Amino acid sequence: SSGINAEYGDGKYKYSLCHFDQSKQDSTSIGKWEGWQKGSDGRPNYGVMMYTRGASCWQGPNRSTRVEVQCGSQNEIVSIGEPAKCEYAFVFKTPAACITIQDEHEIHDEL
């Protein structure tokens, strides 16, 4: 699938998220799909998507986005944060998160 596109505007920037592809702040890449966040046991955490290798920051690291996936009635970005310079945090709600994910194929099918 091409994945879901979701957008969020905070009055200053427009953020967009294309699942399993990339995240953007206006036209700037703030991360490319890397995978599900790994837990301490090395197993994937299907509640957190990681997007890395975005455009480089001035005097800083390459931009990255951590997307927390929560159960919701529609596909939408509900909040955007920047907890550290050039590290973004999205909260994304989707009906796909309302089912218990058994394996990655299920969420790919849902999204």
Secondary structure as UniProt FT lines:
FT   STRAND          5..9
FT   STRAND          14..18
FT   TURN            19..21
FT   STRAND          22..25
FT   TURN            26..27
FT   STRAND          28..38
FT   TURN            40..41
FT   STRAND          44..52
FT   TURN            58..59
FT   STRAND          64..71
FT   STRAND          76..84
FT   TURN            85..86
FT   STRAND          87..94
FT   HELIX           95..98
FT   HELIX           104..110
//
